[in-house]
Amino acid sequence: MPTAIQAETRVPQNQIMTDAAPRLLVSRACQPQDTIVRLNEVAIGGSVPVLMAGPCSIESETQIRAIARCVAGQGAKILRGGAFKPRTSPYSFQGLGEAGLKLMRQAADEYGLLCVTEVMEPAEVERVGRYADILQIGARNMQNYPLLRAVGRSDKPILLKRGLAATLDEFLMAAEYILCEGNHQVILCERGVRSFVDHCRFMLDLAAIPALRARTHLPIIVDPSHAAGQRELVIPLALAALAAGADGLLVEVHHDPDRAQSDGPQALTPEGFARLAGQVQGAWQIGRQTRRFADLIPHV
């Protein structure tokens, strides 16, 4: 199983505070240079975009192996999949639990992938960490402070999703809970926020990408699948996110989305993911230019 390598930069605890005001660990005032989270040969926040892809839920060995083979063949480096699923309805499919974690680990290893999955409670951090390379904090748990502190004591990189109605300050302060416990391997994930729109599931906040880049040194990825809620919108939103300066994408892919047990309508088919993967580099090149504009935004 791959072993996490610490983020490239560390800030001593005694630099958190200044005489005048808090000097937040997430801020560029505390650390001007970008943090790059490295796992083996994968660098999140580095010089190439990172694709994380896979199903919303791990459903079976056949399913996760087929999807792992698909996404690895199109250049994804990290397999995503849910073993513990926080669903709106208590009667919906809740995931396979540890059995799902084992299946995802086996599929990831078979196709040379890392893997990311959600952890939902402090008591599960160690167990999920035995299988996953990256621990995800879901949008509904962004302000679950005991959980944030628990993953802050882990040696695993943390993928922190923005809450459904969280401001950027609230988002960054959630990340601060993790960093102040000693874990500086934090990856921010914009996944859309609640709004009045009815043409998509959530409103993807593209402005958050340059705004966050001006405020923080942490890498930023985007989940266009949860924002879109329908697969026809996923590729345009994904490319727009890369063009706006995102470091990578977290995308749902399913080999048979019409039969998926969760979020099938927003999952790309293998053919759709292949189309997206073929356009990533072009959008990424635009994003490299876009990043320069973030320097014009006053640092907070």
C-alpha positions as CSV (number, residue, x, y, z in Angstrom):
1,M,0.0,0.0,0.0
2,P,1.4,3.5,-0.9
3,T,2.6,5.5,2.0
4,A,1.8,9.2,2.4
5,I,4.7,11.6,2.2
6,Q,4.3,14.8,4.2
7,A,3.4,18.0,2.4
8,E,6.5,19.9,1.2
9,T,6.2,22.8,3.6
10,R,5.8,22.9,7.3
11,V,5.3,26.0,9.5
12,P,6.4,25.9,13.2
13,Q,3.6,26.1,15.7
14,N,5.1,29.2,17.2
15,Q,4.4,31.1,14.0
16,I,0.6,30.8,14.3
17,M,0.3,34.0,16.3
18,T,1.7,37.5,15.9
19,D,1.5,40.3,18.5
20,A,-1.2,42.0,16.5
21,A,-3.5,39.3,15.2
22,P,-3.8,35.6,14.5
23,R,-1.5,34.4,11.8
24,L,-3.4,31.5,10.3
25,L,-1.5,28.5,9.1
26,V,-3.7,28.3,6.0
27,S,-2.8,31.9,5.0
28,R,-0.3,33.2,2.5
29,A,0.7,35.7,5.2
30,C,2.0,32.7,7.1
31,Q,3.3,30.8,4.1
32,P,3.7,32.6,0.8
33,Q,4.8,29.6,-1.3
34,D,2.3,27.0,-2.5
35,T,2.0,23.7,-0.6
36,I,2.3,20.6,-2.8
37,V,0.9,17.4,-1.4
38,R,2.9,14.5,-2.6
39,L,1.9,10.8,-2.6
40,N,4.6,8.6,-4.2
41,E,4.9,10.2,-7.7
42,V,1.6,12.1,-7.6
43,A,1.9,15.8,-6.8
44,I,-1.3,17.6,-5.9
45,G,-0.7,21.3,-6.5
46,G,2.3,20.7,-8.7
47,S,3.0,21.3,-12.3
48,V,0.4,18.9,-13.8
49,P,-3.3,18.6,-13.2
50,V,-4.4,15.6,-11.1
51,L,-7.5,13.5,-12.0
52,M,-9.4,11.7,-9.2
53,A,-12.2,9.6,-10.6
54,G,-14.5,6.8,-9.7
55,P,-18.0,5.9,-8.5
56,C,-20.0,7.7,-5.9
57,S,-20.4,4.4,-4.1
58,I,-18.4,1.1,-4.2
59,E,-21.1,-1.4,-5.0
60,S,-19.3,-4.7,-5.9
61,E,-15.9,-6.1,-6.9
62,T,-16.9,-6.2,-10.6
63,Q,-18.1,-2.6,-10.5
64,I,-15.0,-1.1,-8.8
65,R,-12.5,-3.1,-10.9
66,A,-14.2,-2.1,-14.2
67,I,-14.2,1.6,-13.2
68,A,-10.6,1.5,-11.9
69,R,-9.5,0.0,-15.2
70,C,-11.4,2.7,-17.1
71,V,-10.1,5.7,-15.2
72,A,-6.5,4.4,-15.0
73,G,-6.5,4.0,-18.8
74,Q,-7.5,7.6,-19.3
75,G,-4.8,9.1,-17.0
76,A,-6.4,9.3,-13.6
77,K,-4.0,8.9,-10.7
78,I,-6.4,8.5,-7.9
79,L,-9.5,6.3,-7.6
80,R,-12.4,7.8,-5.7
81,G,-15.2,5.8,-4.2
82,G,-17.5,5.8,-1.1
83,A,-17.6,3.0,1.4
84,F,-19.5,4.9,4.1
85,K,-22.2,7.1,2.4
86,P,-24.0,10.0,4.2
87,R,-27.3,10.0,2.4
88,T,-30.1,12.5,2.7
89,S,-32.5,9.7,3.3
90,P,-31.8,7.0,5.9
91,Y,-33.4,4.5,3.6
92,S,-30.9,5.0,0.7
93,F,-27.9,2.8,0.1
94,Q,-25.3,3.6,2.8
95,G,-22.3,1.9,1.3
96,L,-20.6,-1.5,1.9
97,G,-18.5,-0.3,4.8
98,E,-15.1,-2.0,5.4
99,A,-15.9,-4.6,2.8
100,G,-16.1,-1.7,0.3
101,L,-12.8,-0.3,1.5
102,K,-11.1,-3.6,0.8
103,L,-12.5,-3.8,-2.7
104,M,-11.4,-0.3,-3.5
105,R,-7.9,-0.9,-2.2
106,Q,-7.5,-4.1,-4.2
107,A,-8.8,-2.4,-7.4
108,A,-6.5,0.6,-6.9
109,D,-3.5,-1.6,-6.4
110,E,-4.3,-3.7,-9.4
111,Y,-4.3,-0.7,-11.7
112,G,-1.6,1.3,-10.1
113,L,-3.8,4.0,-8.5
114,L,-4.0,5.8,-5.2
115,C,-7.4,6.0,-3.6
116,V,-9.5,8.6,-1.7
117,T,-12.6,7.9,0.3
118,E,-14.7,9.6,2.9
119,V,-14.4,9.2,6.7
120,M,-17.5,10.2,8.7
121,E,-16.6,10.0,12.4
122,P,-13.4,10.3,14.5
123,A,-13.5,6.7,15.7
124,E,-13.2,5.5,12.0
125,V,-10.2,7.6,11.0
126,E,-7.6,4.9,11.8
127,R,-9.6,2.1,10.2
128,V,-10.3,4.0,7.0
129,G,-6.7,5.1,6.9
130,R,-5.6,1.5,6.7
131,Y,-7.1,1.3,3.2
132,A,-7.2,4.9,1.8
133,D,-4.3,7.1,0.7
134,I,-6.3,10.2,1.2
135,L,-9.1,10.8,3.7
136,Q,-12.1,12.9,2.5
137,I,-14.1,15.1,4.7
138,G,-17.5,15.5,3.0
139,A,-19.4,18.8,2.6
140,R,-21.9,17.9,5.4
141,N,-19.0,17.3,7.8
142,M,-16.9,20.4,7.0
143,Q,-17.7,21.9,10.4
144,N,-17.6,18.6,12.3
145,Y,-14.8,19.9,14.6
146,P,-14.1,16.6,16.5
147,L,-13.7,14.9,13.1
148,L,-11.5,17.7,11.8
149,R,-9.2,17.5,14.8
150,A,-9.1,13.7,14.5
151,V,-7.9,13.8,10.9
152,G,-5.5,16.6,11.9
153,R,-3.7,14.0,14.0
154,S,-3.6,11.5,11.1
155,D,-0.5,11.2,8.8
156,K,-2.8,10.9,5.8
157,P,-3.5,13.8,3.3
158,I,-7.0,15.2,3.8
159,L,-9.4,16.2,1.1
160,L,-11.7,18.8,2.6
161,K,-14.9,19.6,0.8
162,R,-16.5,23.0,1.1
163,G,-19.9,23.0,3.0
164,L,-23.1,23.4,1.2
165,A,-23.5,27.0,2.4
166,A,-20.0,27.8,3.7
167,T,-18.3,31.1,3.1
168,L,-14.6,31.0,2.1
169,D,-13.6,32.2,5.6
170,E,-15.6,29.3,7.1
171,F,-14.0,26.9,4.7
172,L,-10.5,28.1,5.5
173,M,-11.1,28.0,9.2
174,A,-12.2,24.4,8.9
175,A,-8.9,23.7,7.2
176,E,-7.2,25.5,10.0
177,Y,-8.6,23.0,12.5
178,I,-6.7,20.3,10.6
179,L,-3.5,22.2,10.2
180,C,-3.3,23.3,13.8
181,E,-3.3,19.6,14.9
182,G,-0.1,19.1,12.9
183,N,-1.4,17.8,9.6
184,H,-0.4,20.2,6.8
185,Q,-1.4,17.8,4.0
186,V,-4.7,19.5,3.2
187,I,-6.4,19.7,-0.2
188,L,-9.3,22.0,-0.6
189,C,-12.3,21.0,-2.7
190,E,-14.9,23.3,-4.2
191,R,-18.1,21.3,-4.9
192,G,-20.9,23.9,-5.3
193,V,-23.0,25.7,-2.9
194,R,-26.8,26.2,-2.3
195,S,-28.5,28.9,-4.3
196,F,-31.7,29.8,-5.9
197,V,-30.8,28.1,-9.2
198,D,-32.8,25.2,-10.5
199,H,-30.9,24.2,-13.6
200,C,-28.3,22.3,-11.6
201,R,-27.9,20.5,-8.3
202,F,-25.6,23.2,-6.7
203,M,-24.0,26.4,-8.0
204,L,-20.3,25.8,-8.8
205,D,-18.5,28.8,-7.4
206,L,-15.7,29.3,-9.9
207,A,-14.8,32.6,-8.4
208,A,-13.8,30.7,-5.3
209,I,-10.8,29.3,-7.1
210,P,-8.8,32.5,-7.7
211,A,-10.2,34.0,-4.4
212,L,-8.9,31.0,-2.4
213,R,-5.6,31.0,-4.3
214,A,-5.0,34.6,-3.2
215,R,-5.8,33.7,0.4
216,T,-4.2,30.3,0.9
217,H,-1.2,28.2,-0.1
218,L,-3.2,25.0,0.0
219,P,-3.9,23.1,-3.3
220,I,-7.4,23.5,-4.7
221,I,-9.4,20.9,-6.7
222,V,-13.0,21.0,-8.0
223,D,-15.8,18.4,-7.9
224,P,-18.0,19.3,-10.9
225,S,-20.2,16.2,-10.5
226,H,-21.9,17.2,-7.3
227,A,-22.4,20.8,-8.6
228,A,-23.9,19.6,-11.9
229,G,-26.2,16.9,-10.7
230,Q,-26.5,15.8,-14.4
231,R,-23.7,14.4,-16.5
232,E,-24.3,16.8,-19.5
233,L,-23.0,19.6,-17.4
234,V,-20.0,17.9,-15.8
235,I,-17.5,18.2,-18.6
236,P,-18.1,22.0,-19.3
237,L,-17.9,22.7,-15.5
238,A,-14.7,20.6,-15.2
239,L,-13.0,22.4,-18.0
240,A,-14.1,25.8,-16.7
241,A,-12.7,24.9,-13.3
242,L,-9.3,24.0,-14.7
243,A,-9.3,27.2,-16.8
244,A,-10.0,29.1,-13.6
245,G,-6.9,27.7,-12.0
246,A,-7.9,24.5,-10.2
247,D,-5.1,22.0,-9.5
248,G,-7.2,19.0,-10.4
249,L,-10.6,17.4,-10.6
250,L,-12.7,15.0,-8.5
251,V,-15.1,13.4,-11.0
252,E,-17.7,10.6,-10.7
253,V,-17.5,7.9,-13.2
254,H,-19.6,4.7,-13.5
255,H,-19.5,2.0,-16.1
256,D,-23.3,1.6,-15.9
257,P,-24.7,4.8,-14.4
258,D,-28.3,4.0,-15.1
259,R,-28.0,1.1,-12.6
260,A,-25.8,3.0,-10.0
261,Q,-27.0,2.8,-6.4
262,S,-26.2,6.4,-5.8
263,D,-25.8,9.6,-8.0
264,G,-26.1,7.8,-11.3
265,P,-27.5,10.8,-13.2
266,Q,-24.3,12.9,-12.5
267,A,-21.8,10.1,-13.2
268,L,-19.8,10.2,-16.5
269,T,-19.8,7.1,-18.6
270,P,-16.4,5.7,-19.6
271,E,-16.8,7.4,-23.0
272,G,-17.6,10.7,-21.3
273,F,-14.6,10.5,-19.0
274,A,-12.4,9.7,-22.0
275,R,-13.7,12.9,-23.7
276,L,-13.0,14.9,-20.6
277,A,-9.5,13.5,-20.2
278,G,-8.7,14.4,-23.7
279,Q,-9.4,18.1,-23.1
280,V,-7.8,18.5,-19.6
281,Q,-4.4,19.7,-20.9
282,G,-5.9,22.5,-23.0
283,A,-8.0,23.8,-20.1
284,W,-5.0,23.4,-17.7
285,Q,-2.8,25.6,-20.0
286,I,-5.4,28.4,-19.8
287,G,-5.5,27.9,-16.0
288,R,-1.7,28.4,-15.7
289,Q,-2.2,31.9,-17.2
290,T,-5.3,32.5,-15.1
291,R,-3.4,31.9,-11.9
292,R,-1.4,35.1,-12.4
293,F,-4.6,37.1,-11.9
294,A,-5.0,35.8,-8.4
295,D,-1.9,37.8,-7.5
296,L,-3.9,40.9,-8.1
297,I,-6.4,40.0,-5.3
298,P,-5.4,41.4,-1.9
299,H,-4.2,38.6,0.4
300,V,-6.3,38.0,3.5
